[in-house]
Amino acid sequence: MITVQTTVKASLEKVWAFWTQPEHIMQWNNASDDWHCPKASSDLKTGGKFSYTMAAKDGSMSFDFEGTYTNVTKFSLIEYHIIDGRKVIISFEETLDGVIIKESFDPENIHPEELQQQGWQAILNNFKKYTENN
C-alpha cells in the first residue's frame, strides 16, 4: 500500500465534516488547479456507496471515482473498496497539533507508484488548505 498523510489544524469534528460531506468534498477534491470535482455523493455507512466526478476544468476529460464503504467508525476510520477492487484505509487521529489524517491505498497498475503518491498527496494538501481556511 502507498500512504500519504498530513496534519490539519482544526477540530476533529470539522475535519470529519469537511472530509465526508459532499458539499465540502466538491471544494477540495482535486490534485491541481486545472481540475475540479463538480459532483459528489456519499452514503457514509458500512455498505454505503460514494461517487465523485473528477473533471478537467477545460472539459477535455472526466471520470467517476466510485466505491463502497467497508468500515466506517465516526471520527476515526473510513475504509472502502474502489470500484476496481483496490482498498483504501483513512484514519483520523486528534493530537495537540491538529488532526493527523493518514490515507493508505492499493496502487493501480497503470501509473508509476511515485506519481500516484504525489497525486493523492496533492488532494490531501488541498483538503488541508480548504479546511484550515474555511
N, CA, C and O atoms as CSV, one atom per row, in Angstrom:
chain,resi,resn,atom,element,x,y,z
A,1,MET,N,N,0.834,-1.187,0.000
A,1,MET,CA,C,0.000,0.000,0.000
A,1,MET,C,C,0.877,1.249,0.000
A,1,MET,O,O,1.999,1.237,0.506
A,2,ILE,N,N,0.358,2.301,-0.563
A,2,ILE,CA,C,1.006,3.607,-0.560
A,2,ILE,C,C,0.307,4.445,0.511
A,2,ILE,O,O,-0.917,4.398,0.635
A,3,THR,N,N,1.080,5.208,1.281
A,3,THR,CA,C,0.498,6.030,2.346
A,3,THR,C,C,0.874,7.493,2.155
A,3,THR,O,O,2.020,7.827,1.855
A,4,VAL,N,N,-0.126,8.358,2.338
A,4,VAL,CA,C,0.080,9.810,2.372
A,4,VAL,C,C,-0.521,10.308,3.674
A,4,VAL,O,O,-1.421,9.675,4.225
A,5,GLN,N,N,-0.032,11.435,4.169
A,5,GLN,CA,C,-0.600,11.966,5.406
A,5,GLN,C,C,-0.350,13.456,5.535
A,5,GLN,O,O,0.517,14.028,4.874
A,6,THR,N,N,-1.141,14.066,6.414
A,6,THR,CA,C,-0.988,15.475,6.736
A,6,THR,C,C,-1.574,15.710,8.118
A,6,THR,O,O,-2.286,14.860,8.652
A,7,THR,N,N,-1.270,16.866,8.694
A,7,THR,CA,C,-1.877,17.299,9.946
A,7,THR,C,C,-2.663,18.565,9.660
A,7,THR,O,O,-2.122,19.540,9.138
A,8,VAL,N,N,-3.948,18.544,10.006
A,8,VAL,CA,C,-4.842,19.670,9.759
A,8,VAL,C,C,-5.101,20.384,11.074
A,8,VAL,O,O,-5.524,19.763,12.049
A,9,LYS,N,N,-4.854,21.667,11.103
A,9,LYS,CA,C,-5.070,22.466,12.313
A,9,LYS,C,C,-6.548,22.876,12.377
A,9,LYS,O,O,-6.926,23.980,11.986
A,10,ALA,N,N,-7.358,21.956,12.879
A,10,ALA,CA,C,-8.803,22.164,13.023
A,10,ALA,C,C,-9.318,21.098,13.976
A,10,ALA,O,O,-8.619,20.131,14.277
A,11,SER,N,N,-10.532,21.281,14.443
A,11,SER,CA,C,-11.119,20.285,15.343
A,11,SER,C,C,-11.418,18.994,14.584
A,11,SER,O,O,-11.610,19.003,13.368
A,12,LEU,N,N,-11.454,17.904,15.309
A,12,LEU,CA,C,-11.784,16.614,14.708
A,12,LEU,C,C,-13.170,16.660,14.067
A,12,LEU,O,O,-13.368,16.100,12.989
A,13,GLU,N,N,-14.120,17.311,14.711
A,13,GLU,CA,C,-15.481,17.392,14.179
A,13,GLU,C,C,-15.503,18.118,12.834
A,13,GLU,O,O,-16.183,17.685,11.903
A,14,LYS,N,N,-14.756,19.226,12.731
A,14,LYS,CA,C,-14.700,19.976,11.478
A,14,LYS,C,C,-14.010,19.154,10.386
A,14,LYS,O,O,-14.492,19.088,9.255
A,15,VAL,N,N,-12.884,18.532,10.727
A,15,VAL,CA,C,-12.154,17.711,9.757
A,15,VAL,C,C,-13.055,16.600,9.228
A,15,VAL,O,O,-13.113,16.372,8.020
A,16,TRP,N,N,-13.754,15.914,10.118
A,16,TRP,CA,C,-14.643,14.823,9.714
A,16,TRP,C,C,-15.744,15.350,8.786
A,16,TRP,O,O,-16.022,14.749,7.748
A,17,ALA,N,N,-16.363,16.462,9.156
A,17,ALA,CA,C,-17.448,17.023,8.346
A,17,ALA,C,C,-16.937,17.412,6.956
A,17,ALA,O,O,-17.568,17.088,5.950
A,18,PHE,N,N,-15.809,18.098,6.898
A,18,PHE,CA,C,-15.289,18.565,5.615
A,18,PHE,C,C,-14.812,17.403,4.742
A,18,PHE,O,O,-14.856,17.491,3.515
A,19,TRP,N,N,-14.358,16.315,5.370
A,19,TRP,CA,C,-13.909,15.138,4.627
A,19,TRP,C,C,-15.084,14.340,4.072
A,19,TRP,O,O,-14.974,13.741,3.002
A,20,THR,N,N,-16.204,14.325,4.788
A,20,THR,CA,C,-17.281,13.387,4.452
A,20,THR,C,C,-18.510,13.992,3.789
A,20,THR,O,O,-19.297,13.250,3.201
A,21,GLN,N,N,-18.710,15.292,3.854
A,21,GLN,CA,C,-19.928,15.901,3.311
A,21,GLN,C,C,-19.707,16.339,1.861
A,21,GLN,O,O,-18.768,17.080,1.572
A,22,PRO,N,N,-20.577,15.879,0.945
A,22,PRO,CA,C,-20.387,16.166,-0.482
A,22,PRO,C,C,-20.200,17.643,-0.823
A,22,PRO,O,O,-19.410,17.965,-1.711
A,23,GLU,N,N,-20.911,18.556,-0.138
A,23,GLU,CA,C,-20.756,19.970,-0.470
A,23,GLU,C,C,-19.341,20.468,-0.179
A,23,GLU,O,O,-18.872,21.409,-0.820
A,24,HIS,N,N,-18.664,19.849,0.776
A,24,HIS,CA,C,-17.262,20.196,1.042
A,24,HIS,C,C,-16.319,19.423,0.116
A,24,HIS,O,O,-15.353,19.993,-0.392
A,25,ILE,N,N,-16.586,18.138,-0.106
A,25,ILE,CA,C,-15.736,17.315,-0.973
A,25,ILE,C,C,-15.551,17.985,-2.331
A,25,ILE,O,O,-14.454,17.969,-2.890
A,26,MET,N,N,-16.619,18.572,-2.860
A,26,MET,CA,C,-16.553,19.225,-4.169
A,26,MET,C,C,-15.613,20.435,-4.169
A,26,MET,O,O,-15.179,20.873,-5.234
A,27,GLN,N,N,-15.297,20.976,-2.997
A,27,GLN,CA,C,-14.438,22.159,-2.900
A,27,GLN,C,C,-12.943,21.837,-2.864
A,27,GLN,O,O,-12.124,22.680,-3.231
A,28,TRP,N,N,-12.577,20.623,-2.425
A,28,TRP,CA,C,-11.157,20.316,-2.259
A,28,TRP,C,C,-10.667,19.094,-3.032
A,28,TRP,O,O,-9.458,18.872,-3.105
A,29,ASN,N,N,-11.548,18.308,-3.602
A,29,ASN,CA,C,-11.172,17.014,-4.174
A,29,ASN,C,C,-10.618,17.146,-5.598
A,29,ASN,O,O,-11.266,16.756,-6.569
A,30,ASN,N,N,-9.420,17.698,-5.697
A,30,ASN,CA,C,-8.705,17.780,-6.968
A,30,ASN,C,C,-7.206,17.866,-6.674
A,30,ASN,O,O,-6.777,18.372,-5.637
A,31,ALA,N,N,-6.430,17.352,-7.627
A,31,ALA,CA,C,-4.976,17.302,-7.424
A,31,ALA,C,C,-4.259,18.530,-7.961
A,31,ALA,O,O,-3.112,18.788,-7.598
A,32,SER,N,N,-4.938,19.305,-8.840
A,32,SER,CA,C,-4.322,20.510,-9.394
A,32,SER,C,C,-5.421,21.520,-9.722
A,32,SER,O,O,-6.599,21.172,-9.805
A,33,ASP,N,N,-5.016,22.771,-9.905
A,33,ASP,CA,C,-5.977,23.852,-10.117
A,33,ASP,C,C,-6.742,23.749,-11.437
A,33,ASP,O,O,-7.774,24.400,-11.595
A,34,ASP,N,N,-6.260,22.949,-12.384
A,34,ASP,CA,C,-6.967,22.818,-13.658
A,34,ASP,C,C,-8.001,21.684,-13.649
A,34,ASP,O,O,-8.616,21.387,-14.673
A,35,TRP,N,N,-8.181,21.059,-12.483
A,35,TRP,CA,C,-9.215,20.030,-12.296
A,35,TRP,C,C,-10.167,20.481,-11.204
A,35,TRP,O,O,-9.842,21.354,-10.399
A,36,HIS,N,N,-11.356,19.870,-11.188
A,36,HIS,CA,C,-12.318,20.138,-10.122
A,36,HIS,C,C,-13.207,18.916,-9.916
A,36,HIS,O,O,-13.119,17.931,-10.648
A,37,CYS,N,N,-14.052,19.003,-8.918
A,37,CYS,CA,C,-14.967,17.915,-8.563
A,37,CYS,C,C,-16.393,18.492,-8.622
A,37,CYS,O,O,-16.926,18.934,-7.604
A,38,PRO,N,N,-17.004,18.485,-9.815
A,38,PRO,CA,C,-18.305,19.125,-9.965
A,38,PRO,C,C,-19.481,18.370,-9.354
A,38,PRO,O,O,-20.576,18.921,-9.237
A,39,LYS,N,N,-19.266,17.111,-8.962
A,39,LYS,CA,C,-20.363,16.310,-8.415
A,39,LYS,C,C,-19.806,15.322,-7.396
A,39,LYS,O,O,-18.774,14.691,-7.626
A,40,ALA,N,N,-20.503,15.196,-6.267
A,40,ALA,CA,C,-20.104,14.227,-5.248
A,40,ALA,C,C,-21.347,13.711,-4.537
A,40,ALA,O,O,-22.272,14.470,-4.247
A,41,SER,N,N,-21.357,12.416,-4.262
A,41,SER,CA,C,-22.422,11.827,-3.453
A,41,SER,C,C,-21.786,10.806,-2.523
A,41,SER,O,O,-20.783,10.175,-2.856
A,42,SER,N,N,-22.397,10.656,-1.341
A,42,SER,CA,C,-21.813,9.748,-0.352
A,42,SER,C,C,-22.880,9.283,0.623
A,42,SER,O,O,-23.577,10.094,1.233
A,43,ASP,N,N,-23.001,7.970,0.763
A,43,ASP,CA,C,-23.857,7.350,1.773
A,43,ASP,C,C,-22.908,6.776,2.812
A,43,ASP,O,O,-22.578,5.590,2.772
A,44,LEU,N,N,-22.466,7.622,3.748
A,44,LEU,CA,C,-21.379,7.299,4.668
A,44,LEU,C,C,-21.831,6.326,5.748
A,44,LEU,O,O,-22.214,6.729,6.847
A,45,LYS,N,N,-21.781,5.041,5.420
A,45,LYS,CA,C,-22.057,3.964,6.366
A,45,LYS,C,C,-21.465,2.698,5.770
A,45,LYS,O,O,-21.266,2.608,4.559
A,46,THR,N,N,-21.188,1.736,6.612
A,46,THR,CA,C,-20.673,0.468,6.117
A,46,THR,C,C,-21.688,-0.115,5.135
A,46,THR,O,O,-22.859,-0.290,5.471
A,47,GLY,N,N,-21.231,-0.411,3.926
A,47,GLY,CA,C,-22.097,-0.894,2.863
A,47,GLY,C,C,-22.619,0.214,1.962
A,47,GLY,O,O,-23.176,-0.061,0.900
A,48,GLY,N,N,-22.440,1.482,2.381
A,48,GLY,CA,C,-22.879,2.614,1.577
A,48,GLY,C,C,-21.939,2.857,0.407
A,48,GLY,O,O,-20.792,2.409,0.416
A,49,LYS,N,N,-22.426,3.560,-0.586
A,49,LYS,CA,C,-21.636,3.833,-1.778
A,49,LYS,C,C,-21.317,5.330,-1.882
A,49,LYS,O,O,-22.008,6.170,-1.306
A,50,PHE,N,N,-20.253,5.637,-2.633
A,50,PHE,CA,C,-19.900,7.026,-2.908
A,50,PHE,C,C,-19.503,7.151,-4.365
A,50,PHE,O,O,-19.121,6.172,-5.005
A,51,SER,N,N,-19.598,8.361,-4.882
A,51,SER,CA,C,-19.160,8.664,-6.239
A,51,SER,C,C,-18.732,10.128,-6.296
A,51,SER,O,O,-19.468,11.019,-5.872
A,52,TYR,N,N,-17.537,10.361,-6.825
A,52,TYR,CA,C,-17.019,11.714,-7.001
A,52,TYR,C,C,-16.630,11.861,-8.467
A,52,TYR,O,O,-15.853,11.059,-8.984
A,53,THR,N,N,-17.158,12.866,-9.135
A,53,THR,CA,C,-16.776,13.145,-10.511
A,53,THR,C,C,-15.548,14.043,-10.497
A,53,THR,O,O,-15.563,15.127,-9.913
A,54,MET,N,N,-14.502,13.586,-11.137
A,54,MET,CA,C,-13.267,14.336,-11.269
A,54,MET,C,C,-13.201,14.794,-12.727
A,54,MET,O,O,-13.316,13.974,-13.638
A,55,ALA,N,N,-13.015,16.115,-12.957
A,55,ALA,CA,C,-13.069,16.618,-14.318
A,55,ALA,C,C,-12.053,17.728,-14.556
A,55,ALA,O,O,-11.789,18.550,-13.679
A,56,ALA,N,N,-11.495,17.735,-15.748
A,56,ALA,CA,C,-10.648,18.847,-16.163
A,56,ALA,C,C,-11.558,20.057,-16.360
A,56,ALA,O,O,-12.638,19.939,-16.938
A,57,LYS,N,N,-11.124,21.211,-15.882
A,57,LYS,CA,C,-11.942,22.424,-15.998
A,57,LYS,C,C,-12.191,22.823,-17.449
A,57,LYS,O,O,-13.191,23.478,-17.742
A,58,ASP,N,N,-11.302,22.442,-18.356
A,58,ASP,CA,C,-11.490,22.791,-19.768
A,58,ASP,C,C,-12.424,21.822,-20.495
A,58,ASP,O,O,-12.667,21.968,-21.693
A,59,GLY,N,N,-12.948,20.828,-19.764
A,59,GLY,CA,C,-13.898,19.881,-20.338
A,59,GLY,C,C,-13.271,18.768,-21.166
A,59,GLY,O,O,-13.992,17.995,-21.796
A,60,SER,N,N,-11.951,18.668,-21.178
A,60,SER,CA,C,-11.285,17.687,-22.029
A,60,SER,C,C,-11.348,16.256,-21.505
A,60,SER,O,O,-11.172,15.311,-22.275
A,61,MET,N,N,-11.599,16.081,-20.200
A,61,MET,CA,C,-11.596,14.744,-19.625
A,61,MET,C,C,-12.346,14.758,-18.307
A,61,MET,O,O,-12.355,15.760,-17.593
A,62,SER,N,N,-12.984,13.615,-17.989
A,62,SER,CA,C,-13.580,13.443,-16.667
A,62,SER,C,C,-13.737,11.954,-16.386
A,62,SER,O,O,-13.757,11.132,-17.303
A,63,PHE,N,N,-13.847,11.623,-15.103
A,63,PHE,CA,C,-14.092,10.237,-14.712
A,63,PHE,C,C,-14.766,10.247,-13.349
A,63,PHE,O,O,-14.677,11.219,-12.599
A,64,ASP,N,N,-15.441,9.147,-13.046
A,64,ASP,CA,C,-16.080,8.988,-11.737
A,64,ASP,C,C,-15.217,8.089,-10.875
A,64,ASP,O,O,-14.834,6.994,-11.289
A,65,PHE,N,N,-14.913,8.558,-9.673
A,65,PHE,CA,C,-14.180,7.794,-8.666
A,65,PHE,C,C,-15.253,7.235,-7.742
A,65,PHE,O,O,-15.895,7.985,-7.007
A,66,GLU,N,N,-15.449,5.916,-7.778
A,66,GLU,CA,C,-16.573,5.298,-7.069
A,66,GLU,C,C,-16.112,4.132,-6.213
A,66,GLU,O,O,-15.084,3.507,-6.470
A,67,GLY,N,N,-16.911,3.859,-5.182
A,67,GLY,CA,C,-16.606,2.717,-4.345
A,67,GLY,C,C,-17.678,2.458,-3.307
A,67,GLY,O,O,-18.734,3.091,-3.292
A,68,THR,N,N,-17.366,1.494,-2.430
A,68,THR,CA,C,-18.280,1.075,-1.363
A,68,THR,C,C,-17.534,1.100,-0.036
A,68,THR,O,O,-16.441,0.547,0.087
A,69,TYR,N,N,-18.141,1.748,0.953
A,69,TYR,CA,C,-17.559,1.781,2.295
A,69,TYR,C,C,-17.636,0.390,2.924
A,69,TYR,O,O,-18.691,-0.243,2.921
A,70,THR,N,N,-16.511,-0.078,3.462
A,70,THR,CA,C,-16.482,-1.392,4.106
A,70,THR,C,C,-16.403,-1.281,5.627
A,70,THR,O,O,-16.701,-2.240,6.339
A,71,ASN,N,N,-15.998,-0.104,6.126
A,71,ASN,CA,C,-15.920,0.105,7.571
A,71,ASN,C,C,-15.895,1.613,7.829
A,71,ASN,O,O,-15.011,2.324,7.353
A,72,VAL,N,N,-16.882,2.084,8.591
A,72,VAL,CA,C,-16.928,3.497,8.955
A,72,VAL,C,C,-17.069,3.589,10.467
A,72,VAL,O,O,-18.056,3.117,11.031
A,73,THR,N,N,-16.087,4.193,11.121
A,73,THR,CA,C,-16.125,4.448,12.557
A,73,THR,C,C,-16.012,5.959,12.723
A,73,THR,O,O,-14.944,6.536,12.521
A,74,LYS,N,N,-17.116,6.591,13.090
A,74,LYS,CA,C,-17.197,8.042,13.125
A,74,LYS,C,C,-16.026,8.660,13.874
A,74,LYS,O,O,-15.665,8.213,14.963
A,75,PHE,N,N,-15.443,9.682,13.286
A,75,PHE,CA,C,-14.327,10.463,13.809
A,75,PHE,C,C,-12.995,9.723,13.872
A,75,PHE,O,O,-12.017,10.287,14.362
A,76,SER,N,N,-12.917,8.467,13.389
A,76,SER,CA,C,-11.622,7.805,13.491
A,76,SER,C,C,-11.195,6.989,12.270
A,76,SER,O,O,-9.999,6.914,11.990
A,77,LEU,N,N,-12.123,6.376,11.534
A,77,LEU,CA,C,-11.697,5.451,10.480
A,77,LEU,C,C,-12.728,5.377,9.358
A,77,LEU,O,O,-13.933,5.313,9.601
A,78,ILE,N,N,-12.226,5.388,8.122
A,78,ILE,CA,C,-13.035,5.104,6.944
A,78,ILE,C,C,-12.237,4.122,6.089
A,78,ILE,O,O,-11.088,4.381,5.733
A,79,GLU,N,N,-12.861,2.998,5.766
A,79,GLU,CA,C,-12.261,2.034,4.853
A,79,GLU,C,C,-13.234,1.832,3.706
A,79,GLU,O,O,-14.447,1.797,3.911
A,80,TYR,N,N,-12.701,1.699,2.498
A,80,TYR,CA,C,-13.575,1.418,1.365
A,80,TYR,C,C,-12.816,0.668,0.283
A,80,TYR,O,O,-11.587,0.618,0.268
A,81,HIS,N,N,-13.595,0.088,-0.620
A,81,HIS,CA,C,-13.055,-0.521,-1.823
A,81,HIS,C,C,-13.477,0.343,-3.003
A,81,HIS,O,O,-14.655,0.660,-3.172
A,82,ILE,N,N,-12.492,0.718,-3.816
A,82,ILE,CA,C,-12.769,1.415,-5.062
A,82,ILE,C,C,-13.454,0.408,-5.982
A,82,ILE,O,O,-13.277,-0.800,-5.821
A,83,ILE,N,N,-14.223,0.891,-6.934
A,83,ILE,CA,C,-14.987,0.015,-7.823
A,83,ILE,C,C,-14.105,-1.037,-8.508
A,83,ILE,O,O,-14.594,-2.112,-8.855
A,84,ASP,N,N,-12.806,-0.742,-8.707
A,84,ASP,CA,C,-11.899,-1.716,-9.340
A,84,ASP,C,C,-11.339,-2.735,-8.344
A,84,ASP,O,O,-10.517,-3.574,-8.712
A,85,GLY,N,N,-11.787,-2.663,-7.062
A,85,GLY,CA,C,-11.395,-3.656,-6.064
A,85,GLY,C,C,-10.263,-3.238,-5.148
A,85,GLY,O,O,-9.995,-3.917,-4.156
A,86,ARG,N,N,-9.586,-2.126,-5.458
A,86,ARG,CA,C,-8.489,-1.688,-4.592
A,86,ARG,C,C,-9.034,-1.179,-3.257
A,86,ARG,O,O,-10.139,-0.642,-3.184
A,87,LYS,N,N,-8.238,-1.359,-2.208
A,87,LYS,CA,C,-8.636,-0.993,-0.849
A,87,LYS,C,C,-8.012,0.331,-0.436
A,87,LYS,O,O,-6.873,0.631,-0.792
A,88,VAL,N,N,-8.777,1.126,0.326
A,88,VAL,CA,C,-8.297,2.393,0.869
A,88,VAL,C,C,-8.635,2.413,2.354
A,88,VAL,O,O,-9.737,2.029,2.748
A,89,ILE,N,N,-7.684,2.862,3.185
A,89,ILE,CA,C,-7.870,2.998,4.631
A,89,ILE,C,C,-7.487,4.419,5.021
A,89,ILE,O,O,-6.378,4.868,4.730
A,90,ILE,N,N,-8.402,5.129,5.682
A,90,ILE,CA,C,-8.144,6.505,6.109
A,90,ILE,C,C,-8.376,6.582,7.620
A,90,ILE,O,O,-9.452,6.241,8.110
A,91,SER,N,N,-7.358,7.033,8.345
A,91,SER,CA,C,-7.505,7.193,9.790
A,91,SER,C,C,-7.389,8.665,10.155
A,91,SER,O,O,-6.698,9.441,9.495
A,92,PHE,N,N,-8.087,9.024,11.227
A,92,PHE,CA,C,-8.114,10.388,11.744
A,92,PHE,C,C,-7.713,10.313,13.212
A,92,PHE,O,O,-8.354,9.621,14.003
A,93,GLU,N,N,-6.645,11.031,13.574
A,93,GLU,CA,C,-6.159,10.999,14.954
A,93,GLU,C,C,-6.011,12.422,15.473
A,93,GLU,O,O,-5.235,13.211,14.934
A,94,GLU,N,N,-6.760,12.743,16.522
A,94,GLU,CA,C,-6.694,14.076,17.113
A,94,GLU,C,C,-5.468,14.178,18.005
A,94,GLU,O,O,-5.249,13.332,18.871
A,95,THR,N,N,-4.659,15.231,17.788
A,95,THR,CA,C,-3.468,15.473,18.595
A,95,THR,C,C,-3.476,16.940,19.032
A,95,THR,O,O,-4.352,17.705,18.628
A,96,LEU,N,N,-2.515,17.324,19.846
A,96,LEU,CA,C,-2.406,18.724,20.262
A,96,LEU,C,C,-2.089,19.648,19.090
A,96,LEU,O,O,-2.419,20.833,19.130
A,97,ASP,N,N,-1.448,19.111,18.042
A,97,ASP,CA,C,-1.074,19.903,16.871
A,97,ASP,C,C,-2.161,19.946,15.798
A,97,ASP,O,O,-2.030,20.682,14.820
A,98,GLY,N,N,-3.224,19.172,15.967
A,98,GLY,CA,C,-4.290,19.099,14.971
A,98,GLY,C,C,-4.671,17.656,14.719
A,98,GLY,O,O,-4.327,16.765,15.496
A,99,VAL,N,N,-5.378,17.433,13.636
A,99,VAL,CA,C,-5.833,16.086,13.291
A,99,VAL,C,C,-4.895,15.498,12.237
A,99,VAL,O,O,-4.721,16.062,11.157
A,100,ILE,N,N,-4.299,14.358,12.570
A,100,ILE,CA,C,-3.456,13.647,11.617
A,100,ILE,C,C,-4.367,12.769,10.767
A,100,ILE,O,O,-5.090,11.915,11.279
A,101,ILE,N,N,-4.315,12.999,9.461
A,101,ILE,CA,C,-5.043,12.155,8.516
A,101,ILE,C,C,-4.009,11.301,7.806
A,101,ILE,O,O,-3.072,11.813,7.194
A,102,LYS,N,N,-4.193,9.991,7.895
A,102,LYS,CA,C,-3.303,9.046,7.229
A,102,LYS,C,C,-4.146,8.237,6.256
A,102,LYS,O,O,-5.116,7.590,6.651
A,103,GLU,N,N,-3.774,8.278,4.994
A,103,GLU,CA,C,-4.547,7.616,3.938
A,103,GLU,C,C,-3.637,6.603,3.241
A,103,GLU,O,O,-2.603,6.971,2.685
A,104,SER,N,N,-4.025,5.334,3.275
A,104,SER,CA,C,-3.259,4.271,2.625
A,104,SER,C,C,-4.125,3.647,1.540
A,104,SER,O,O,-5.319,3.425,1.740
A,105,PHE,N,N,-3.520,3.367,0.394
A,105,PHE,CA,C,-4.298,2.828,-0.719
A,105,PHE,C,C,-3.476,1.839,-1.534
A,105,PHE,O,O,-2.255,1.951,-1.638
A,106,ASP,N,N,-4.183,0.864,-2.110
A,106,ASP,CA,C,-3.559,-0.059,-3.041
A,106,ASP,C,C,-3.313,0.687,-4.344
A,106,ASP,O,O,-4.229,1.324,-4.864
A,107,PRO,N,N,-2.105,0.624,-4.883
A,107,PRO,CA,C,-1.839,1.316,-6.148
A,107,PRO,C,C,-2.505,0.596,-7.321
A,107,PRO,O,O,-2.766,-0.606,-7.270
A,108,GLU,N,N,-2.771,1.368,-8.379
A,108,GLU,CA,C,-3.234,0.742,-9.613
A,108,GLU,C,C,-2.006,0.383,-10.451
A,108,GLU,O,O,-0.884,0.737,-10.089
A,109,ASN,N,N,-2.212,-0.318,-11.567
A,109,ASN,CA,C,-1.088,-0.839,-12.353
A,109,ASN,C,C,-0.759,-0.016,-13.589
A,109,ASN,O,O,0.064,-0.435,-14.403
A,110,ILE,N,N,-1.387,1.154,-13.748
A,110,ILE,CA,C,-1.185,1.939,-14.969
A,110,ILE,C,C,-0.086,2.979,-14.793
A,110,ILE,O,O,0.805,3.087,-15.636
A,111,HIS,N,N,-0.141,3.742,-13.708
A,111,HIS,CA,C,0.795,4.841,-13.480
A,111,HIS,C,C,1.861,4.440,-12.456
A,111,HIS,O,O,1.605,3.592,-11.600
A,112,PRO,N,N,3.058,5.044,-12.536
A,112,PRO,CA,C,4.101,4.747,-11.545
A,112,PRO,C,C,3.607,5.079,-10.132
A,112,PRO,O,O,2.861,6.038,-9.933
A,113,GLU,N,N,4.034,4.276,-9.162
A,113,GLU,CA,C,3.591,4.473,-7.774
A,113,GLU,C,C,3.953,5.859,-7.257
A,113,GLU,O,O,3.180,6.456,-6.508
A,114,GLU,N,N,5.108,6.378,-7.640
A,114,GLU,CA,C,5.520,7.711,-7.191
A,114,GLU,C,C,4.527,8.774,-7.670
A,114,GLU,O,O,4.201,9.700,-6.927
A,115,LEU,N,N,4.055,8.640,-8.895
A,115,LEU,CA,C,3.079,9.581,-9.447
A,115,LEU,C,C,1.744,9.467,-8.702
A,115,LEU,O,O,1.097,10.476,-8.421
A,116,GLN,N,N,1.339,8.239,-8.386
A,116,GLN,CA,C,0.097,8.043,-7.636
A,116,GLN,C,C,0.200,8.672,-6.251
A,116,GLN,O,O,-0.729,9.336,-5.793
A,117,GLN,N,N,1.340,8.460,-5.585
A,117,GLN,CA,C,1.538,9.043,-4.262
A,117,GLN,C,C,1.485,10.568,-4.337
A,117,GLN,O,O,0.876,11.207,-3.480
A,118,GLN,N,N,2.109,11.148,-5.344
A,118,GLN,CA,C,2.101,12.609,-5.498
A,118,GLN,C,C,0.675,13.129,-5.719
A,118,GLN,O,O,0.294,14.152,-5.151
A,119,GLY,N,N,-0.100,12.436,-6.531
A,119,GLY,CA,C,-1.475,12.856,-6.812
A,119,GLY,C,C,-2.360,12.800,-5.578
A,119,GLY,O,O,-3.095,13.746,-5.294
A,120,TRP,N,N,-2.291,11.690,-4.842
A,120,TRP,CA,C,-3.109,11.558,-3.630
A,120,TRP,C,C,-2.658,12.549,-2.570
A,120,TRP,O,O,-3.485,13.087,-1.833
A,121,GLN,N,N,-1.341,12.799,-2.483
A,121,GLN,CA,C,-0.841,13.781,-1.520
A,121,GLN,C,C,-1.319,15.177,-1.896
A,121,GLN,O,O,-1.669,15.965,-1.018
A,122,ALA,N,N,-1.340,15.497,-3.189
A,122,ALA,CA,C,-1.809,16.813,-3.636
A,122,ALA,C,C,-3.273,17.025,-3.248
A,122,ALA,O,O,-3.644,18.119,-2.820
A,123,ILE,N,N,-4.101,16.000,-3.391
A,123,ILE,CA,C,-5.504,16.106,-2.995
A,123,ILE,C,C,-5.597,16.306,-1.481
A,123,ILE,O,O,-6.378,17.133,-1.009
A,124,LEU,N,N,-4.809,15.556,-0.729
A,124,LEU,CA,C,-4.793,15.701,0.730
A,124,LEU,C,C,-4.330,17.107,1.130
A,124,LEU,O,O,-4.871,17.691,2.069
A,125,ASN,N,N,-3.348,17.643,0.434
A,125,ASN,CA,C,-2.888,19.003,0.709
A,125,ASN,C,C,-3.986,20.027,0.418
A,125,ASN,O,O,-4.128,21.009,1.148
A,126,ASN,N,N,-4.760,19.801,-0.643
A,126,ASN,CA,C,-5.897,20.679,-0.942
A,126,ASN,C,C,-6.929,20.617,0.175
A,126,ASN,O,O,-7.503,21.637,0.557
A,127,PHE,N,N,-7.163,19.411,0.701
A,127,PHE,CA,C,-8.098,19.269,1.815
A,127,PHE,C,C,-7.627,20.091,3.012
A,127,PHE,O,O,-8.415,20.820,3.613
A,128,LYS,N,N,-6.352,19.977,3.358
A,128,LYS,CA,C,-5.786,20.720,4.481
A,128,LYS,C,C,-5.978,22.218,4.289
A,128,LYS,O,O,-6.430,22.914,5.198
A,129,LYS,N,N,-5.636,22.707,3.113
A,129,LYS,CA,C,-5.748,24.142,2.807
A,129,LYS,C,C,-7.211,24.603,2.904
A,129,LYS,O,O,-7.504,25.628,3.521
A,130,TYR,N,N,-8.108,23.853,2.302
A,130,TYR,CA,C,-9.535,24.208,2.319
A,130,TYR,C,C,-10.080,24.227,3.758
A,130,TYR,O,O,-10.779,25.160,4.153
A,131,THR,N,N,-9.754,23.199,4.520
A,131,THR,CA,C,-10.294,23.067,5.875
A,131,THR,C,C,-9.742,24.156,6.797
A,131,THR,O,O,-10.490,24.748,7.576
A,132,GLU,N,N,-8.453,24.419,6.713
A,132,GLU,CA,C,-7.858,25.419,7.589
A,132,GLU,C,C,-8.293,26.848,7.226
A,132,GLU,O,O,-8.262,27.734,8.080
A,133,ASN,N,N,-8.696,27.078,5.975
A,133,ASN,CA,C,-9.061,28.420,5.521
A,133,ASN,C,C,-10.565,28.679,5.522
A,133,ASN,O,O,-10.991,29.771,5.146
A,134,ASN,N,N,-11.376,27.719,5.929
A,134,ASN,CA,C,-12.833,27.914,5.925
A,134,ASN,C,C,-13.440,27.593,7.276
A,134,ASN,O,O,-14.653,27.703,7.449
